[in-house]
Amino acid sequence: MSLNITSFTNRINELGLAKANKYEVEISTGSGSIGKIVDQDLTIMCETVSIKGKTLTTDLRRTYGLVRQVAYGINFEDLTLGFICTENLREKKFFDAWVDYIYPTTSKTINYDVKYYNEYTGTVTVHLLNDNLERVHKIEYKEAYPYQISPLDLGYATNNSYLKLNVAFKYAWWQDTTIT
């Protein structure tokens, strides 16, 4: 089959293109005292997300002859979500509460009692949408929890701009599923 512009455009029209601005994010917290929450407002206010890849960890091995890079494990990059902040900083308060649940630091006496892993991990789900805003692909980040909440930078020179909160998540693994 020869590649030409007509066959290319026909294939694109048949399959469609994935749009970078058509997605939804769902965040489900762990089973601990902050409860299992799926916050619809966080879904709406999530401005950026990067679908993460996988990196094989390798080691140089030589049994005989050539030295080769041999895979022995896998690494996952941190997941970072960017949120537009509302006036009352509801988004920041949500993630601060989650982190404070994991490692309580808001009381006058810090007790240094970190919660059990299965109590504070949850799931972050990213749904890719088609042009009709129907879910067509799902990526689930399992055993996820926020480990870094970015600072909010204020300044007089930032007239007519909004605050943006970046939250980095650690997770154990991810899986993707094609829905349609």
ZAFIBA-107270 format. One record per residue (C-alpha): residue number from 1; x, y, z. Coordinates in nm, 4 decimals. Example, Ala and Ser with C-alpha at 12.3 -4.5 7.8 and 13.67 -1.06 7.14 Angstrom:
+------+----------+----------+----------+
! tilo !        u !        v !        w !
+------+----------+----------+----------+
!    1 !   1.2300 !  -0.4500 !   0.7800 !
!    2 !   1.3670 !  -0.1060 !   0.7140 !
+------+----------+----------+----------+
END
This chain:
+------+----------+----------+----------+
! tilo !        u !        v !        w !
+------+----------+----------+----------+
!    1 !   0.0000 !   0.0000 !   0.0000 !
!    2 !   0.1447 !   0.3328 !  -0.1005 !
!    3 !   0.1204 !   0.6254 !   0.1354 !
!    4 !  -0.0527 !   0.9270 !  -0.0101 !
!    5 !  -0.2437 !   1.2223 !   0.1279 !
!    6 !  -0.5842 !   1.0762 !   0.0433 !
!    7 !  -0.5238 !   0.7503 !   0.2293 !
!    8 !  -0.3832 !   0.9481 !   0.5226 !
!    9 !  -0.6868 !   1.1793 !   0.5482 !
!   10 !  -0.9262 !   0.8866 !   0.5027 !
!   11 !  -0.7576 !   0.7039 !   0.7905 !
!   12 !  -0.7751 !   1.0132 !   1.0136 !
!   13 !  -1.1428 !   1.0621 !   0.9270 !
!   14 !  -1.2096 !   0.6957 !   1.0056 !
!   15 !  -1.0240 !   0.6796 !   1.3374 !
!   16 !  -1.0374 !   1.0419 !   1.4541 !
!   17 !  -0.7653 !   1.2235 !   1.6450 !
!   18 !  -0.7193 !   1.2293 !   2.0213 !
!   19 !  -0.7664 !   1.5850 !   2.1463 !
!   20 !  -0.5371 !   1.7161 !   2.4199 !
!   21 !  -0.8104 !   1.9399 !   2.5630 !
!   22 !  -1.0828 !   1.6756 !   2.5994 !
!   23 !  -1.0387 !   1.4903 !   2.9265 !
!   24 !  -1.1792 !   1.4406 !   3.2754 !
!   25 !  -0.9921 !   1.3646 !   3.5957 !
!   26 !  -1.1427 !   1.1786 !   3.8910 !
!   27 !  -0.9664 !   1.1610 !   4.2257 !
!   28 !  -1.0698 !   0.9020 !   4.4805 !
!   29 !  -0.8983 !   0.9324 !   4.8172 !
!   30 !  -0.8024 !   0.6460 !   5.0434 !
!   31 !  -1.0354 !   0.4652 !   5.2815 !
!   32 !  -0.9213 !   0.6522 !   5.5934 !
!   33 !  -1.0880 !   0.9337 !   5.7855 !
!   34 !  -1.0922 !   1.1797 !   5.4960 !
!   35 !  -1.3280 !   0.9289 !   5.3368 !
!   36 !  -1.3691 !   0.8036 !   4.9858 !
!   37 !  -1.4286 !   1.1292 !   4.8035 !
!   38 !  -1.4686 !   1.1825 !   4.4333 !
!   39 !  -1.4810 !   1.5599 !   4.4073 !
!   40 !  -1.6636 !   1.6865 !   4.0974 !
!   41 !  -1.5277 !   2.0400 !   4.1500 !
!   42 !  -1.1716 !   1.9089 !   4.1304 !
!   43 !  -1.2601 !   1.7469 !   3.7982 !
!   44 !  -1.3784 !   2.0777 !   3.6591 !
!   45 !  -1.0856 !   2.2789 !   3.7968 !
!   46 !  -0.8133 !   2.0402 !   3.6751 !
!   47 !  -0.6392 !   2.2445 !   3.4069 !
!   48 !  -0.3451 !   2.0215 !   3.3173 !
!   49 !  -0.2499 !   1.6560 !   3.3393 !
!   50 !   0.0311 !   1.4612 !   3.1812 !
!   51 !  -0.0345 !   1.0985 !   3.0912 !
!   52 !   0.2717 !   0.9202 !   3.2219 !
!   53 !   0.4829 !   0.6616 !   3.0528 !
!   54 !   0.6954 !   0.3734 !   3.1718 !
!   55 !   1.0726 !   0.3498 !   3.1865 !
!   56 !   1.2492 !   0.0171 !   3.2049 !
!   57 !   1.5398 !   0.0050 !   3.4435 !
!   58 !   1.8361 !  -0.1692 !   3.2871 !
!   59 !   2.1773 !  -0.2954 !   3.3810 !
!   60 !   2.4852 !  -0.3669 !   3.1735 !
!   61 !   2.5363 !  -0.7419 !   3.1387 !
!   62 !   2.7948 !  -0.9429 !   2.9606 !
!   63 !   2.7717 !  -1.3174 !   2.9614 !
!   64 !   2.9891 !  -1.3673 !   2.6601 !
!   65 !   3.0661 !  -1.1375 !   2.3713 !
!   66 !   2.8789 !  -0.8074 !   2.3511 !
!   67 !   2.7771 !  -0.6032 !   2.6518 !
!   68 !   2.4000 !  -0.5544 !   2.6532 !
!   69 !   2.1501 !  -0.3440 !   2.8451 !
!   70 !   1.9198 !  -0.5966 !   3.0143 !
!   71 !   1.5858 !  -0.4951 !   3.1673 !
!   72 !   1.5309 !  -0.5853 !   3.5323 !
!   73 !   1.2530 !  -0.3549 !   3.6505 !
!   74 !   1.0279 !  -0.0615 !   3.5746 !
!   75 !   1.0000 !   0.2967 !   3.6987 !
!   76 !   0.7018 !   0.5309 !   3.6842 !
!   77 !   0.7306 !   0.9089 !   3.6697 !
!   78 !   0.5372 !   1.1168 !   3.9211 !
!   79 !   0.1909 !   1.2224 !   3.8127 !
!   80 !   0.1370 !   1.6000 !   3.8274 !
!   81 !  -0.2028 !   1.7639 !   3.8053 !
!   82 !  -0.2536 !   2.1387 !   3.7704 !
!   83 !  -0.5621 !   2.3018 !   3.9206 !
!   84 !  -0.7154 !   2.6451 !   3.8777 !
!   85 !  -0.7757 !   2.7824 !   4.2285 !
!   86 !  -1.1085 !   2.9240 !   4.3391 !
!   87 !  -1.1227 !   3.2280 !   4.5706 !
!   88 !  -1.1500 !   3.0247 !   4.8897 !
!   89 !  -0.8612 !   2.7944 !   4.7813 !
!   90 !  -1.0881 !   2.4904 !   4.8119 !
!   91 !  -0.8512 !   2.2871 !   4.5914 !
!   92 !  -0.5508 !   2.3565 !   4.8139 !
!   93 !  -0.7511 !   2.2824 !   5.1285 !
!   94 !  -0.8561 !   1.9436 !   4.9856 !
!   95 !  -0.4988 !   1.8316 !   4.9151 !
!   96 !  -0.3637 !   1.9852 !   5.2377 !
!   97 !  -0.6226 !   1.7796 !   5.4288 !
!   98 !  -0.5153 !   1.4632 !   5.2450 !
!   99 !  -0.1456 !   1.5211 !   5.3200 !
!  100 !  -0.2238 !   1.6158 !   5.6814 !
!  101 !  -0.4198 !   1.2936 !   5.7155 !
!  102 !  -0.1159 !   1.0956 !   5.5956 !
!  103 !   0.1232 !   1.2806 !   5.8268 !
!  104 !  -0.0604 !   1.4991 !   6.0801 !
!  105 !   0.1118 !   1.8354 !   6.1265 !
!  106 !  -0.1755 !   2.0772 !   6.1859 !
!  107 !  -0.2176 !   2.0219 !   6.5599 !
!  108 !  -0.0116 !   2.2008 !   6.8239 !
!  109 !   0.1761 !   1.8807 !   6.9006 !
!  110 !   0.3009 !   1.6753 !   6.6095 !
!  111 !   0.2790 !   1.3065 !   6.6928 !
!  112 !   0.4834 !   1.1735 !   6.3973 !
!  113 !   0.2383 !   0.8868 !   6.3439 !
!  114 !   0.2205 !   0.8226 !   5.9719 !
!  115 !  -0.0929 !   0.6410 !   5.8590 !
!  116 !  -0.0803 !   0.2945 !   5.7070 !
!  117 !  -0.0245 !   0.2889 !   5.3302 !
!  118 !  -0.3610 !   0.1305 !   5.2471 !
!  119 !  -0.5402 !   0.3982 !   5.4533 !
!  120 !  -0.4219 !   0.6968 !   5.2497 !
!  121 !  -0.3747 !   0.5727 !   4.8941 !
!  122 !  -0.6473 !   0.6160 !   4.6377 !
!  123 !  -0.6943 !   0.6213 !   4.2622 !
!  124 !  -0.6507 !   0.8999 !   4.0084 !
!  125 !  -0.8395 !   0.8280 !   3.6871 !
!  126 !  -0.7938 !   1.0197 !   3.3633 !
!  127 !  -1.0630 !   0.9772 !   3.0989 !
!  128 !  -0.9929 !   1.0817 !   2.7411 !
!  129 !  -1.3019 !   1.2125 !   2.5631 !
!  130 !  -1.4006 !   1.2192 !   2.1987 !
!  131 !  -1.5541 !   1.5177 !   2.0146 !
!  132 !  -1.8969 !   1.4236 !   2.1560 !
!  133 !  -1.7478 !   1.4325 !   2.5091 !
!  134 !  -1.7920 !   1.0573 !   2.5473 !
!  135 !  -1.5291 !   0.8601 !   2.7380 !
!  136 !  -1.3148 !   0.6575 !   2.4978 !
!  137 !  -1.0024 !   0.5759 !   2.7003 !
!  138 !  -0.9272 !   0.5415 !   3.0710 !
!  139 !  -0.5949 !   0.5548 !   3.2569 !
!  140 !  -0.6020 !   0.4601 !   3.6253 !
!  141 !  -0.3126 !   0.5466 !   3.8572 !
!  142 !  -0.3434 !   0.2910 !   4.1381 !
!  143 !  -0.2417 !   0.3394 !   4.5007 !
!  144 !  -0.1941 !   0.7109 !   4.4386 !
!  145 !  -0.1405 !   0.9810 !   4.6991 !
!  146 !  -0.0274 !   1.3440 !   4.6888 !
!  147 !   0.3291 !   1.3859 !   4.8033 !
!  148 !   0.4027 !   1.7416 !   4.6921 !
!  149 !   0.1779 !   2.0460 !   4.6851 !
!  150 !   0.3328 !   2.3393 !   4.5046 !
!  151 !   0.3515 !   2.6842 !   4.6616 !
!  152 !   0.1105 !   2.9513 !   4.5393 !
!  153 !   0.3040 !   3.2528 !   4.4164 !
!  154 !   0.1476 !   3.5933 !   4.4697 !
!  155 !   0.2675 !   3.9239 !   4.3250 !
!  156 !   0.1446 !   4.2692 !   4.2301 !
!  157 !   0.2729 !   4.2247 !   3.8758 !
!  158 !   0.0390 !   3.9298 !   3.8152 !
!  159 !  -0.2636 !   4.1447 !   3.7432 !
!  160 !  -0.5633 !   3.9621 !   3.5902 !
!  161 !  -0.4113 !   3.6170 !   3.6329 !
!  162 !  -0.5307 !   3.3316 !   3.8502 !
!  163 !  -0.3610 !   3.1081 !   4.1033 !
!  164 !  -0.2620 !   2.7633 !   3.9852 !
!  165 !  -0.1900 !   2.4739 !   4.2183 !
!  166 !   0.0278 !   2.1843 !   4.1041 !
!  167 !  -0.0008 !   1.8588 !   4.2961 !
!  168 !   0.2467 !   1.5746 !   4.2398 !
!  169 !   0.1342 !   1.2185 !   4.3094 !
!  170 !   0.3245 !   0.8998 !   4.3769 !
!  171 !   0.1543 !   0.5801 !   4.2657 !
!  172 !   0.2350 !   0.2097 !   4.2581 !
!  173 !   0.1340 !   0.1361 !   3.8988 !
!  174 !  -0.1018 !   0.2396 !   3.6230 !
!  175 !  -0.3197 !   0.0664 !   3.3710 !
!  176 !  -0.5000 !   0.1918 !   3.0649 !
!  177 !  -0.8197 !   0.0676 !   2.9093 !
!  178 !  -0.9789 !   0.1481 !   2.5768 !
!  179 !  -1.3502 !   0.1959 !   2.6336 !
!  180 !  -1.4764 !   0.2074 !   2.2751 !
+------+----------+----------+----------+
END
